[in-house]
């Protein structure tokens, strides 16, 4: 695959910054997260549940991952809803176990674990190219479609959409359940430019992801919106190996809210959120647990933010870099770079974890079992 010089430079710098912070353990499975991270942590050639050190870990003895239903080409998957049933098919458990916390008491909340890996692709690979043509027969590599939006109308759960190098001026791309959107020619080779609108959206879907895109808009332009990348009422979502920047007016770079569980944000560079009306700014990453609890469970839970870089540029300014607020549970921030930041607007703290009194529900539980480890904080401003 060809990679642009910018992509190589950015990911090389990120690798240098993070490479020394989280060394592999002497034995696979010393940390429960090692049994689902896809990495050979002890250098013996075996990863995750293949390694004898992980065979008794909770991640390796739970039920198999659900597979997308591909029985009908018109089946778009089951919309995501809060998983309140005791027969939760996600990878997290519904009680706090001694594997995770040394506590066998049932608290009614989920174990802090890594998010599940997606099921393997079981369907068609669709191709998109700036030189393609949208028609009834487009999609094979030799006859690619021209737009991502048209291709997404053809897909079924288990399919992948491979987008070839170039810039695609498209907005509000709704990713269906069970579908992955991938940059075909390497990280950041495919670019989605959404002008003044949201770009990529995971709404009422499950088991979907995006991999390797540069996503941008016209900074602080247009009518108020929500986010360049939007995750709402969704589960088992992955956003990785991407750059998200220059959000339109009153938009976050990445916005998460509603009922969301099992979200992975990995190897993402996010910078320059839009301004709110007035002098304040939105966030690079906003995790907003604003919905009601169901059966005592936080509306947003089991989120991994890993290997990312969040910053502001001096030319655009900014306030918060990230903010997890109101009612969220089981969030892990690990191996990220936070900063530099500008701390304009109210001059707030740059990495917010909590709920100030001005938020809609100040009495709600906040950030239950949040873990922050092996991060770098550099050039931060604010209180």
Order of alpha helices (4+ residues) and beta strands (2+ residues): alpha-alpha-beta-alpha-beta-beta-beta-beta-beta-beta-beta-beta-beta-beta-beta-beta-beta-beta-beta-beta-beta-beta-beta
